[in-house]
Amino acid sequence: MPQLLLNGVVTGLLLSLPALALSLSFGVLRFANYAIGSYLTCGAYLVYLFNVMFGWPLWLAATFGAFALAALVVAVDWLAYRPLRNRSGVTLLVASMGVAIALENVVRLFAGNSPRSFDVPVARPLRFGDLRLNYEQLTILITVLAALAVVWIVFRLTRLGRAMRAVADNPDLAAVRGISRGRVVVSVWIICGVLTALAGVLVGLDTNIEPQMGWNYLLPVFTAAILGGIASPMAAVAGALTLGIAEELATLVMPPHYRMIVAFLIMATLLLVRPWGLFGTRWVTR
Amino acid sequence: MSADDTGLVLHDVHAGYGGQPILHGVSLSVRKGERKVVIGPNGSGKSTLMKTAVGLLRPLSGQILLNGRDVTALGASERARRGLTYVPQEANVFRNMSVLENLRIGHEFIAPRGGPSFEQRLAEVLALFPEIRPKLGTMAGHLSGGQRQMVAMAAALMPGPTVLALDEPSAGLSPRNAEMLFGIIHRIADSGVTLLLIEQNTRLGLGAADNGVVLVAGQVRLAAPAADILADEDIRRLYLGGT
């Protein structure tokens, strides 16, 4: 049981980076970016490129990969989303589906379909009494917590964070108050790019790298973001943890490969009962 | 009139939405230190006039000058940096942020570099609005309508503007709160800020202003001292529905 909880926390943390990215971009741009899964895939492959093809150590490859993905995400925004900026959220959602399909196939074109893995040494898991924690999990734990702390500080305590929250709250008033929406949007995409690339690396470490990897995470990521309240980024993290633990505990009563059902069930129930999320407060709109 | 004492000037402005003009050649000027109110019946184009003046709506033709400079091509945030700040009628605070954060945002993206610091301005603005001091930690969305208006005005005053534009400050307020708010508007005007005010409540609006402009069907029908408009039964009956 404690082992399942630990695994659940790690799974949840893994989900929390893309869930946070999804929720941040939703807050500022008011559309659900379906391409988040393919961003994750692209991030993993970019890091793979630096790590395996160039032979760089993983941390260096991950750093470069994260910024390369951020650049890609900003470029996608310019090409696909910016021209549609004033359209409805549904139009942008459909555009992002197109982006997702395109990116995934670009990955397939260059990297093929076979699974790959990062160039990292194999290590024995750490043992704490009955608890087993392998190095991948430890890496996930540390990386995600550090990334979350940085995002929290940016969001709550900096000028950029205030600008992001202001645009999310009331874009028209933010413009009147001198905040450039364009710059905030670019910053949000950069943060999204970095977070999803990191998630891509961690997923790649946890399982392996293949063109479908982001796709498999799409549903749980959306569920986690909605679970937290899609408009409140930090609650998305709580949503991800809850979902991770729920998925792991579900393996007590059903075979592990049915996990996806848990995400579906939680998402469906939630949308019916508490569409503003488990932890999110009702967004004040009046 | 020299460029120095003009606050805000609109010259022959035509403006509207989707190419359909609502304002048909509006000219008005607000001198430095003046309090000017624009009144008029519903649908007369008051809000369109306000949006055009502050830069949220590009005019179809005409010219807008701020402190003697042509700002026609500039957007709202650029005009704000040049000293024209604006309090919209609705949704005029960041509801999911604290009052203090609202005031900070009012200052940090607009205030000129090297100008008074945030703390300095905060103290000055709170001296004008002692009512909101105890609410600094409260989420703006949890305030009452009157308090929100105060926070909105305080946030707009944070960068130390030369011209403050207020869009229907009494909208949605109880008569008592509206009276109180206009008391505060007097205080703001006395601090030397130039005021451009749009108001449906003609008695309150004209009472707070030096001069009034009556806007009907997108045209200026009358520009006169506020006291004269207020005193003239005919004008009030003809243009303002007798209130």
HADDOCK unambig.tbl for C-alpha pairs under 7 A between the chains (distance, minus, plus):
assign (segid A and resid 166 and name CA) (segid B and resid 94 and name CA) 6.36 0.50 0.50
assign (segid A and resid 169 and name CA) (segid B and resid 94 and name CA) 5.92 0.50 0.50
assign (segid A and resid 169 and name CA) (segid B and resid 95 and name CA) 6.90 0.50 0.50
assign (segid A and resid 169 and name CA) (segid B and resid 96 and name CA) 6.56 0.50 0.50
assign (segid A and resid 170 and name CA) (segid B and resid 94 and name CA) 6.29 0.50 0.50
assign (segid A and resid 173 and name CA) (segid B and resid 92 and name CA) 6.47 0.50 0.50
assign (segid A and resid 175 and name CA) (segid B and resid 76 and name CA) 6.79 0.50 0.50
assign (segid A and resid 175 and name CA) (segid B and resid 77 and name CA) 5.88 0.50 0.50
assign (segid A and resid 176 and name CA) (segid B and resid 76 and name CA) 5.35 0.50 0.50
assign (segid A and resid 176 and name CA) (segid B and resid 77 and name CA) 5.19 0.50 0.50
assign (segid A and resid 177 and name CA) (segid B and resid 77 and name CA) 6.17 0.50 0.50
assign (segid A and resid 177 and name CA) (segid B and resid 106 and name CA) 5.82 0.50 0.50
assign (segid A and resid 177 and name CA) (segid B and resid 109 and name CA) 6.72 0.50 0.50
assign (segid A and resid 177 and name CA) (segid B and resid 110 and name CA) 6.70 0.50 0.50
assign (segid A and resid 178 and name CA) (segid B and resid 77 and name CA) 4.11 0.50 0.50
assign (segid A and resid 178 and name CA) (segid B and resid 80 and name CA) 6.73 0.50 0.50
assign (segid A and resid 178 and name CA) (segid B and resid 109 and name CA) 5.22 0.50 0.50
assign (segid A and resid 178 and name CA) (segid B and resid 110 and name CA) 5.48 0.50 0.50
assign (segid A and resid 179 and name CA) (segid B and resid 109 and name CA) 6.10 0.50 0.50
assign (segid A and resid 284 and name CA) (segid B and resid 95 and name CA) 6.34 0.50 0.50
assign (segid A and resid 284 and name CA) (segid B and resid 96 and name CA) 6.45 0.50 0.50
assign (segid A and resid 284 and name CA) (segid B and resid 141 and name CA) 6.10 0.50 0.50
